[in-house]
Amino acid sequence: MAVRHVEPYTDEWQHHPRCYVKQVVEVLDAEVAEWWEGPGEPRAATVLLSGGSALVWDEESGWRLGRFLSGARGEHTELADVRYLGGGLLPRPERVPAALSDARLGVGASSAWRPCYRSHRNCRDGFDVALDFWSGLVRA
């Protein structure tokens, strides 16, 4: 199998995380009110949950939960009382609900401290190859 590289800063690159986020949204199902992609640098997505909280994913620190303050498609989302879910940048979608439960309780791998797994400026560090795995599952 050949490794496919997505050219940084193209439209395809900007929307590359979409397939992964869609799979997480599908697993969360009825808890999701709506979701949207952020503006980039870092690439991000917001999943607005029922009850006034939101999950935000970005390519530097993974998933975080907080009380939704503001945000919209193409804007950075602002949260209060943030807890990072842990589990890396791309935890398997089926593991996100349990991590979300832990974050709500303040236990497990969740933390108020922001992890920094990578910089969004490192465009050729292999992260987009990992994202391509999730894109391939959706295309299949």
Stockholm file with secondary structure:
# STOCKHOLM 1.0

chainA/1-140         MAVRHVEPYTDEWQHHPRCYVKQVVEVLDAEVAEWWEGPGEPRAATVLLSGGSALVWDEESGWRLGRFLSGARGEHTELADVRYLGGGLLPRPERVPAALSDARLGVGASSAWRPCYRSHRNCRDGFDVALDFWSGLVRA
#=GR chainA/1-140 SS CCCCCCCTTSHHHHTTTHHHHHHHHHHHGGGEEEEEECCCSSCEEEEEETTSEEEEEETTTEEEEEEEEECCTTSCCEEEEEEECCSCSSCCGGGHHHHHHHHHHTCTTCBSSCCCCCCTTCTTSSHHHHHHHHHHHHHC
#=GC SS_cons         CCCCCCCTTSHHHHTTTHHHHHHHHHHHGGGEEEEEECCCSSCEEEEEETTSEEEEEETTTEEEEEEEEECCTTSCCEEEEEEECCSCSSCCGGGHHHHHHHHHHTCTTCBSSCCCCCCTTCTTSSHHHHHHHHHHHHHC
//
